[in-house]
Amino acid sequence: MLIAAANSAAQHHGAPVQTLAQALQRLGTGQSMNLILGLALKRSARLSDPCLADYAERYWGLSLHTAEYARTLARLLDLDQERCYCAGILHRLGDLALLRCLQEWQQAGGELDELEEVGEALAEFGAAYGSALRARWRLPLELRELIAAVYQLGGGVYSREALVMNMAAQMAHLTEHEGIEELAKSRTARLLKIGLPELIRMRKNSRLARRSCRRPRSFDLVIFG
């Protein structure tokens, strides 16, 4: 929302804003805080249903891990770290906003009979909903293309940043017990000229960072839809 506000007609001048740091700089502290406060006070900004909150925490964790891998890869390859990080954070926007819609449905008297229904709704509508939201907010096309690369690489020529996002997402989706050898042999790794030693080191550092920064179970996730 801050990036969208910074790129609005009233604010726009020069290159489009694609990171949170750029948005804060363009908007200023006062306007940024007012926007954040307004979002946090919106009805259903916090998920009270335990099932929905569990899903949200899972998707937020996936977003954060993707963003961290993307920033590390971008730093290693001398690319735009913060733009890659921002794309990683935003790639699950649709899933998180959809969870908020499901809570509003419950608060209006609706029922979710089965846990599987939530997962099915996310799988069917999450990515498309996120794409629609990013287009509605008029986020810069360059940023949206990086987010799209998280899901798949299209045909033709793509940037090294897009390859970084695709690789970061694959790494974030690996479980604790899955090896990284196949990923090191992938086309994306070959195009980036990233080998097994670098990937192993990145994964090890990411695990150490997560263990040292574990959230308490009472973690409140604020959803801005």
N, C-alpha and C positions, 0 to 999 in steps of 0.2 A: 504494500500500500504506500509506503514511503517512496519507493522508486517510482511508482505511478504518479504520485503527487509532484515529485521533483521534475517529472517529464511533462507535466500538464502545460497547457497553453500559456498560463500566467507565469510559469516559472522557466519555460524552456528557452535556453540560449546556448549556442555552442553544441558540443557533442552530447548525445543522449546519455543519461545516467544509467549505469548497469550494475552498480554495487551499492550496498547499504552505506558504506563510507562516503561515496559520492553524493548519495541522497541527503545524508545528514549535513554535509557541507553546503549543499545548495539550499536546503530548506532552512537551516539554522536550528539552534537548540530549542527555542520557544515553540515554533510551529511543529517541529518533530514531536515534541513531548505532548502537545495538544492532540495531534493525530493519534498517537499511541494510546493516550488516556481515553479518547473517544472510542477506540476499538475495544479496549479492555472492558469498558463499561457496557458494551452491547449485550443484549439478552442472549444467553446461550454461549457466551464467549468461552466459558469453562464447561468442560464435559463432566457432568455429575454421574452419568450411568457408568458403572464399573466396566461393563463389557466394551462400551464405546471408548472409554478412557484407555483400556488395555490396547485396543487397536491403534489408537492415536499415538500412544507412547512407542509402540512398535514402529509405526511409520515415521515418527519423528526421529527415532534412533537410526533408521535406515537412511533418512535424509542427511542426518549429521555425519554418519560414517562415509556416505558418498561424497559429501562436501569436503571432508577432511582428506580423503584419498585424492580427490581432484586437486585440492590445493597443494598437496605434497608432490604429486606428479607434475603439476604446472611449475612449481618451484624448481624441480629437478631439470625440467626441460626449458627453463627460462621463458615461460609463458605468463599470461596474466593470471596470477594466483587468485585474486579476489573475485574476478568475474567467474572463474571456474567454481570457486567456493559458493558464490551466490546461486549459480545454476543448480548445484547439488542440493542446497537448502530448499530451493523452490520446486524441485521436481515432483514432490509428493503433495503439492498444494491441493490438488483436486481431491485426493483421498481424505485429507484433513478437513477440508471444507464440507465434503459429503458426510463425514461423521457428525459434523455440527448440524447439518440438515436432518440427519436421522434423530438426533436428540430433540430438535424442535418438533419433529413428527411425534415423538413420544410425549413431549410436554403438551401437545395439542390433543392427546387422547389416543394416539395410535399405538400399536403394539408390534414388537419384533418377536415373533414366536420362537425362532430358532437362531442360535449363534451363527449357523451357516448362512443365514439370510444376509447378515452384515458382510461377511466375506464375499458372497456372490455379488452383492451390490457394489462393493469396492472394486472387485475384479472387472465388472462389466462397465461401470461408469466413471471410476476414479480418474483414469488418464484423460479421457475426453473432457470431463468436467474441469480438470486443471487447465487443459489447453484453452477451453472456452473462457475461463476466468482470466488467464494471462492475456488473451486477445482483448477481452472487454476492458481490462485495465490499461490496454495499449502499452504493455511492456515492450521495450525495444526488440526488434526482430532478431538482432544478433544474439540477445540473451535467450530468447525463445528457441532459437535454433540449437543453442548449447543444451538447453533442457531436453529438447526432442532427441538429441544424440544419446542421452542417458538410456532411452528405450530402444533405439535402433539407429543404425547408420544407413542413410539413404544411398541411392546410386549417385554416380558422378564423383566430383571432387569435394572433399570435406576438409575442414581446417584441422590443424593439430590440436586445437582446443576441443573440438568435437570428439576426436579420438580419445583425448584425456577423459572426457566425461563418460564415454562408453566404457573405457577400461575401469574407471573408478566405480561405476555402478556394478560391474561384474565382480570386482573385489569385495564390495560391500555386501553382495548377496551370498558370498561364500560362507558356509557354516564353519564352526570351530574345527570340525573333523574333515573338511574337504581340503584336498591339496591344491596347490597353486600352479603345479607343473603344466597342466593343460592350458591354463590361461597364458602362461609364458610362451607357449607355442602358437598362440592365436594370431590371426592376421593383424588385429589391432596392436598387439605387442610388437610384432615385426615392423609395422609402419612407424611406430613410435621409437623403435630401436631400444626397447626396454627388455632386459633379460631377467632370468630367474633370480639372481642374487639381489637385484634392486627390489623386485616384488616381495621377496621373502623379508627383506629388511623393513620395507614399508609396512607389511602386515604385522610384524613383530612390534614395531614402534606404535602402531595403532592399538594393538591389544594392551600394551603397557599403559597407554594414555587412557584407555577406557576403564581399566581397573583402578586407576588413581583418581578418576573423576566420576565414579558411579553415583547416580542420583538416588536419593532416598525413595522408598516406595510411595511416600505421600506426595510425590512430584505432581504439581498442578500444571497442566498444559493448556495454554491459552490459544484458542483457535480463532483466527481472523478470516472470515469468509466474505 
